[in-house]
Amino acid sequence: MEWKTKLIDTLGLGFVIWLIGYIASILLWGFVSHDILGWILFVVFTPLMAYLPYRRFRSRNETAGYYFLVALAWLLIAVVFDYLFIVKLFDAKDYYKLDIFVYYAVTFLAPLLIGLKYGTARR
C-alpha cells in the first residue's frame, strides 16, 4: 500500500472528521445548551463517522492491525485536538463528560470495526 493511502486513512480522514465536528460545535455554541451540545453532535455525526470508513474501506483488503492503526490515529487526533483547541483555547475545564468519552469510544471503534467487517479478506 502506498504511503499516501495510509496518510489519508489515518491523518486525513481523522482530521476531517474532527474538523467537521469542531466547526459544527463552534457554530452551534450560542444556540444550544452546552449540557446537550455534545449529545446533539454525537447523534448527528455518528452516521458520518460510520459512513466515511465504510466508503473508504469496503473494497479494501487490509489487516486487522492496519485498521487498529487507523482507529488509534483517529482517537489521538480527537483527544489531542480537543485538548488544544477546546480545553486549552477556551479554558473549558468541565469539557470531559460522558458524551465526550462516548464520542472517543466511537471515534476509535468506527474505523476498527467497519474496517474489520468490510475491509478485510473474506476467509
N, CA, C and O of each residue as an XYZ file, in Angstrom:
492
protein
N       0.845     -1.176      0.000
C       0.000      0.000      0.000
C       0.890      1.239      0.000
O       1.948      1.276      0.628
N       0.434      2.218     -0.707
C       1.173      3.478     -0.794
C       1.129      4.237      0.518
O       0.169      4.132      1.282
N       2.178      4.999      0.768
C       2.211      5.834      1.975
C       1.118      6.891      1.925
O       0.586      7.293      2.960
N       0.782      7.345      0.710
C      -0.256      8.368      0.552
C      -1.623      7.846      1.013
O      -2.389      8.571      1.647
N      -1.914      6.605      0.695
C      -3.169      5.991      1.123
C      -3.218      5.885      2.640
O      -4.242      6.185      3.254
N      -2.121      5.462      3.243
C      -2.058      5.370      4.704
C      -2.236      6.734      5.349
O      -2.927      6.865      6.360
N      -1.619      7.735      4.770
C      -1.717      9.093      5.305
C      -3.155      9.606      5.240
O      -3.640     10.221      6.190
N      -3.828      9.358      4.137
C      -5.229      9.783      4.000
C      -6.115      9.032      4.992
O      -6.962      9.636      5.650
N      -5.922      7.716      5.101
C      -6.747      6.906      6.006
C      -6.588      7.332      7.461
O      -7.573      7.405      8.196
N      -5.375      7.609      7.875
C      -5.118      7.924      9.286
C      -5.298      9.409      9.571
O      -6.277      9.814     10.199
N      -4.365     10.205      9.115
C      -4.377     11.633      9.443
C      -5.434     12.404      8.668
O      -6.086     13.288      9.225
N      -5.611     12.087      7.406
C      -6.560     12.829      6.577
C      -7.992     12.690      7.048
O      -8.638     13.681      7.390
N      -8.494     11.455      7.069
C      -9.881     11.241      7.494
C     -10.083     11.584      8.961
O     -11.107     12.158      9.331
N      -9.114     11.237      9.794
C      -9.226     11.563     11.219
C      -9.346     13.052     11.451
O     -10.163     13.494     12.259
N      -8.538     13.833     10.748
C      -8.590     15.289     10.904
C      -9.872     15.871     10.325
O     -10.480     16.752     10.933
N     -10.286     15.394      9.165
C     -11.506     15.917      8.530
C     -12.722     15.672      9.424
O     -13.543     16.570      9.609
N     -12.841     14.480      9.971
C     -13.972     14.180     10.850
C     -13.924     15.062     12.092
O     -14.950     15.601     12.508
N     -12.749     15.212     12.684
C     -12.626     16.076     13.860
C     -12.986     17.518     13.498
O     -13.722     18.172     14.237
N     -12.482     18.014     12.385
C     -12.710     19.404     11.989
C     -14.193     19.683     11.724
O     -14.696     20.742     12.099
N     -14.883     18.762     11.092
C     -16.317     18.940     10.843
C     -17.066     19.081     12.169
O     -17.900     19.973     12.322
N     -16.772     18.211     13.114
C     -17.409     18.296     14.428
C     -17.044     19.563     15.172
O     -17.888     20.162     15.838
N     -15.796     19.973     15.065
C     -15.325     21.189     15.741
C     -16.037     22.425     15.185
O     -16.516     23.266     15.946
N     -16.102     22.529     13.870
C     -16.773     23.677     13.241
C     -18.258     23.681     13.601
O     -18.822     24.733     13.902
N     -18.888     22.515     13.571
C     -20.304     22.436     13.938
C     -20.517     22.869     15.385
O     -21.490     23.560     15.687
N     -19.623     22.473     16.275
C     -19.781     22.863     17.682
C     -19.596     24.361     17.871
O     -20.286     24.968     18.690
N     -18.684     24.961     17.133
C     -18.488     26.415     17.209
C     -19.743     27.133     16.698
O     -20.191     28.110     17.299
N     -20.304     26.647     15.595
C     -21.496     27.276     15.022
C     -22.717     27.147     15.934
O     -23.546     28.055     15.992
N     -22.831     26.030     16.641
C     -23.990     25.800     17.499
C     -23.825     26.343     18.919
O     -24.794     26.396     19.677
N     -22.617     26.742     19.282
C     -22.284     27.128     20.661
C     -23.273     28.133     21.254
O     -23.679     27.972     22.405
N     -23.660     29.132     20.531
C     -24.545     30.161     21.064
C     -26.024     29.831     20.996
O     -26.847     30.568     21.539
N     -26.376     28.733     20.335
C     -27.785     28.418     20.109
C     -28.298     27.215     20.900
O     -29.506     27.052     21.070
N     -27.398     26.388     21.375
C     -27.783     25.140     22.039
C     -27.176     25.119     23.441
O     -26.055     25.584     23.648
N     -27.914     24.584     24.385
C     -27.400     24.440     25.748
C     -26.105     23.627     25.729
O     -26.011     22.604     25.051
N     -25.131     24.088     26.469
C     -23.830     23.416     26.488
C     -23.925     22.011     27.076
O     -23.092     21.149     26.791
N     -24.949     21.792     27.899
C     -25.119     20.474     28.510
C     -25.525     19.403     27.502
O     -25.239     18.223     27.705
N     -26.186     19.799     26.422
C     -26.632     18.805     25.439
C     -25.936     18.938     24.081
O     -26.180     18.135     23.181
N     -25.087     19.925     23.933
C     -24.411     20.150     22.650
C     -23.645     18.915     22.189
O     -23.747     18.517     21.029
N     -22.884     18.314     23.086
C     -22.105     17.127     22.728
C     -22.971     15.970     22.270
O     -22.612     15.253     21.336
N     -24.114     15.783     22.923
C     -25.017     14.700     22.537
C     -25.646     14.966     21.178
O     -25.816     14.045     20.379
N     -25.988     16.209     20.915
C     -26.557     16.558     19.607
C     -25.539     16.277     18.503
O     -25.864     15.660     17.489
N     -24.319     16.730     18.708
C     -23.268     16.488     17.716
C     -23.015     14.995     17.546
O     -22.798     14.517     16.432
N     -23.044     14.269     18.648
C     -22.829     12.826     18.600
C     -23.890     12.144     17.731
O     -23.563     11.323     16.874
N     -25.144     12.485     17.955
C     -26.243     11.873     17.199
C     -26.167     12.247     15.717
O     -26.410     11.409     14.848
N     -25.835     13.489     15.437
C     -25.789     13.958     14.051
C     -24.593     13.382     13.301
O     -24.723     12.994     12.140
N     -23.422     13.322     13.950
C     -22.203     12.971     13.229
C     -21.773     11.512     13.342
O     -20.853     11.104     12.633
N     -22.390     10.717     14.193
C     -22.038      9.301     14.256
C     -22.301      8.592     12.926
O     -21.471      7.787     12.504
N     -23.419      8.858     12.250
C     -23.591      8.226     10.930
C     -22.478      8.602      9.942
O     -22.044      7.767      9.148
N     -22.025      9.841      9.992
C     -20.919     10.254      9.125
C     -19.650      9.500      9.493
O     -18.895      9.071      8.620
N     -19.421      9.342     10.796
C     -18.229      8.648     11.252
C     -18.273      7.166     10.882
O     -17.230      6.516     10.810
N     -19.455      6.634     10.651
C     -19.581      5.254     10.184
C     -19.520      5.179      8.659
O     -18.947      4.243      8.103
N     -20.105      6.154      7.995
C     -20.174      6.131      6.535
C     -18.796      6.322      5.887
O     -18.457      5.616      4.937
N     -18.016      7.257      6.388
C     -16.716      7.533      5.757
C     -15.781      6.326      5.762
O     -15.226      6.005      4.711
N     -15.578      5.639      6.889
C     -14.719      4.450      6.800
C     -15.350      3.326      5.976
O     -14.641      2.577      5.304
N     -16.677      3.207      6.027
C     -17.329      2.193      5.191
C     -17.034      2.471      3.721
O     -16.635      1.576      2.977
N     -17.231      3.695      3.323
C     -17.000      4.096      1.928
C     -15.538      3.884      1.531
O     -15.243      3.441      0.421
N     -14.642      4.201      2.439
C     -13.208      4.136      2.148
C     -12.678      2.697      2.185
O     -11.820      2.338      1.379
N     -13.173      1.879      3.103
C     -12.572      0.562      3.343
C     -13.338     -0.613      2.738
O     -12.831     -1.735      2.757
N     -14.527     -0.399      2.208
C     -15.379     -1.523      1.811
C     -14.789     -2.401      0.719
O     -15.109     -3.589      0.659
N     -13.959     -1.873     -0.125
C     -13.396     -2.699     -1.199
C     -11.908     -2.957     -0.990
O     -11.190     -3.318     -1.923
N     -11.458     -2.770      0.238
C     -10.040     -2.951      0.535
C      -9.788     -4.328      1.132
O     -10.719     -5.053      1.483
N      -8.528     -4.666      1.236
C      -8.123     -5.933      1.831
C      -6.927     -5.670      2.737
O      -5.790     -5.989      2.388
N      -7.188     -5.093      3.888
C      -6.121     -4.746      4.832
C      -6.177     -5.684      6.034
O      -7.143     -6.425      6.222
N      -5.135     -5.635      6.831
C      -5.073     -6.469      8.028
C      -5.803     -5.799      9.187
O      -6.099     -4.604      9.152
N      -6.083     -6.588     10.201
C      -6.698     -6.045     11.418
C      -5.775     -5.008     12.048
O      -6.243     -4.005     12.587
N      -4.484     -5.244     11.984
C      -3.517     -4.291     12.531
C      -3.577     -2.940     11.848
O      -3.379     -1.904     12.484
N      -3.848     -2.952     10.565
C      -3.956     -1.691      9.834
C      -5.142     -0.884     10.337
O      -5.024      0.320     10.567
N      -6.283     -1.539     10.510
C      -7.469     -0.825     10.988
C      -7.310     -0.384     12.438
O      -7.860      0.639     12.844
N      -6.563     -1.149     13.210
C      -6.250     -0.718     14.573
C      -5.413      0.558     14.533
O      -5.648      1.474     15.321
N      -4.450      0.628     13.633
C      -3.621      1.826     13.474
C      -4.466      3.032     13.062
O      -4.282      4.127     13.592
N      -5.378      2.837     12.130
C      -6.277      3.917     11.706
C      -7.112      4.383     12.896
O      -7.232      5.584     13.136
N      -7.686      3.444     13.636
C      -8.516      3.775     14.797
C      -7.713      4.536     15.845
O      -8.199      5.512     16.416
N      -6.504      4.097     16.095
C      -5.641      4.768     17.070
C      -5.299      6.183     16.617
O      -5.296      7.110     17.428
N      -5.015      6.355     15.342
C      -4.715      7.691     14.810
C      -5.913      8.614     14.962
O      -5.758      9.761     15.383
N      -7.102      8.134     14.629
C      -8.310      8.959     14.763
C      -8.536      9.350     16.213
O      -8.885     10.492     16.509
N      -8.335      8.394     17.121
C      -8.527      8.681     18.542
C      -7.521      9.712     19.030
O      -7.890     10.646     19.743
N      -6.270      9.559     18.661
C      -5.243     10.520     19.084
C      -5.515     11.912     18.534
O      -5.338     12.904     19.240
N      -5.939     11.992     17.293
C      -6.287     13.294     16.710
C      -7.415     13.932     17.509
O      -7.335     15.111     17.854
N      -8.457     13.176     17.805
C      -9.599     13.719     18.553
C      -9.186     14.180     19.943
O      -9.554     15.277     20.363
N      -8.431     13.365     20.659
C      -8.039     13.700     22.032
C      -7.108     14.905     22.060
O      -7.331     15.841     22.827
N      -6.079     14.891     21.242
C      -5.092     15.978     21.249
C      -5.705     17.283     20.759
O      -5.515     18.328     21.381
N      -6.436     17.234     19.652
C      -7.018     18.474     19.125
C      -8.128     19.011     20.017
O      -8.262     20.226     20.160
N      -8.929     18.131     20.625
C      -9.926     18.602     21.592
C      -9.238     19.324     22.745
O      -9.680     20.390     23.175
N      -8.169     18.741     23.233
C      -7.463     19.357     24.358
C      -6.888     20.720     23.960
O      -7.053     21.703     24.683
N      -6.220     20.770     22.818
C      -5.577     22.022     22.396
C      -6.577     23.096     21.994
O      -6.434     24.256     22.382
N      -7.594     22.717     21.215
C      -8.479     23.711     20.609
C      -9.820     23.892     21.321
O     -10.630     24.726     20.915
N     -10.056     23.125     22.368
C     -11.267     23.337     23.168
C     -10.891     23.580     24.626
O     -11.178     24.641     25.180
N     -10.250     22.595     25.240
C      -9.937     22.707     26.667
C      -8.982     23.862     26.932
O      -9.260     24.708     27.782
N      -7.875     23.912     26.229
C      -6.883     24.975     26.467
C      -7.328     26.316     25.883
O      -7.267     27.337     26.568
N      -7.764     26.322     24.650
C      -8.103     27.572     23.972
C      -9.277     28.290     24.634
O      -9.262     29.512     24.777
N     -10.290     27.531     25.035
C     -11.482     28.138     25.631
C     -11.544     27.946     27.147
O     -12.551     28.271     27.777
N     -10.473     27.420     27.724
C     -10.396     27.186     29.168
C     -11.615     26.387     29.650
O     -12.240     26.724     30.655
N     -11.927     25.340     28.920
C     -13.111     24.513     29.204
C     -12.740     23.379     30.154
O     -12.583     22.231     29.739
N     -12.606     23.713     31.410
C     -12.184     22.724     32.408
C     -13.213     21.610     32.610
O     -12.854     20.504     33.014
N     -14.471     21.890     32.336
C     -15.520     20.883     32.522
C     -15.898     20.190     31.205
O     -17.014     19.689     31.069
N     -15.001     20.162     30.268
C     -15.272     19.606     28.939
C     -15.494     18.094     28.967
O     -16.367     17.575     28.272
N     -14.706     17.402     29.766
C     -14.726     15.940     29.737
C     -15.883     15.386     30.564
O     -15.802     15.264     31.786
N     -16.968     15.053     29.850
C     -18.152     14.440     30.451
C     -18.462     13.168     29.670
O     -17.734     12.800     28.748
N     -19.532     12.514     30.042
C     -19.874     11.227     29.435
C     -19.969     11.300     27.913
O     -19.497     10.395     27.225
N     -20.569     12.360     27.380
C     -20.721     12.453     25.923
C     -19.378     12.449     25.210
O     -19.261     11.893     24.118
N     -18.377     13.054     25.805
C     -17.044     13.107     25.186
C     -16.390     11.728     25.206
O     -15.760     11.326     24.228
N     -16.535     11.005     26.310
C     -15.937      9.671     26.380
C     -16.634      8.689     25.430
O     -15.987      7.808     24.864
N     -17.933      8.840     25.260
C     -18.661      8.017     24.288
C     -18.195      8.368     22.873
O     -17.991      7.483     22.041
N     -18.030      9.655     22.612
C     -17.523     10.119     21.312
C     -16.130      9.543     21.039
O     -15.851      9.112     19.920
N     -15.257      9.531     22.047
C     -13.921      8.959     21.860
C     -14.003      7.459     21.573
O     -13.260      6.946     20.735
N     -14.892      6.763     22.256
C     -15.049      5.324     22.017
C     -15.508      5.058     20.585
O     -14.981      4.167     19.919
N     -16.480      5.822     20.115
C     -16.982      5.645     18.745
C     -15.918      6.038     17.724
O     -15.794      5.405     16.676
N     -15.155      7.078     18.029
C     -14.074      7.508     17.136
C     -13.063      6.390     16.937
O     -12.529      6.223     15.841
N     -12.798      5.629     17.983
C     -11.872      4.507     17.887
C     -12.534      3.289     17.237
O     -11.950      2.653     16.359
N     -13.738      2.976     17.666
C     -14.382      1.738     17.218
C     -14.892      1.783     15.783
O     -14.898      0.756     15.105
N     -15.316      2.939     15.311
C     -15.889      3.021     13.953
C     -14.917      2.534     12.878
O     -15.263      1.616     12.133
N     -13.717      3.107     12.764
C     -12.834      2.613     11.698
C     -12.352      1.186     11.945
O     -12.136      0.426     11.001
N     -12.184      0.826     13.213
C     -11.712     -0.524     13.522
C     -12.756     -1.574     13.138
O     -12.455     -2.503     12.389
N     -13.959     -1.432     13.641
C     -14.984     -2.449     13.395
C     -15.466     -2.458     11.944
O     -15.697     -3.523     11.370
N     -15.614     -1.296     11.366
C     -16.046     -1.233      9.963
C     -14.955     -1.776      9.049
O     -15.241     -2.489      8.088
N     -13.710     -1.438      9.351
C     -12.603     -1.988      8.579
C     -12.530     -3.499      8.686
O     -12.317     -4.187      7.687
N     -12.707     -4.022      9.898
C     -12.659     -5.474     10.086
C     -13.807     -6.176      9.365
O     -13.621     -7.246      8.785
N     -14.977     -5.576      9.404
C     -16.144     -6.218      8.772
C     -16.123     -6.105      7.250
O     -16.413     -7.079      6.556
N     -15.788     -4.946      6.731
C     -15.927     -4.706      5.290
C     -14.608     -4.580      4.538
O     -14.602     -4.613      3.308
N     -13.505     -4.438      5.239
C     -12.252     -4.172      4.549
C     -11.177     -5.218      4.719
O     -10.004     -4.940      4.471
N     -11.545     -6.408      5.134
C     -10.566     -7.481      5.233
C     -10.985     -8.609      4.308
O     -12.136     -8.687      3.879
N     -10.040     -9.471      4.011
C     -10.321    -10.587      3.103
C     -11.374    -11.507      3.703
O     -11.331    -11.802      4.898
N     -12.301    -11.954      2.904
C     -13.320    -12.908      3.351
C     -12.679    -14.298      3.344
O     -12.267    -14.803      2.300
N     -12.608    -14.886      4.504
C     -11.964    -16.201      4.600
C     -12.981    -17.272      4.864
O     -12.627    -18.446      4.976
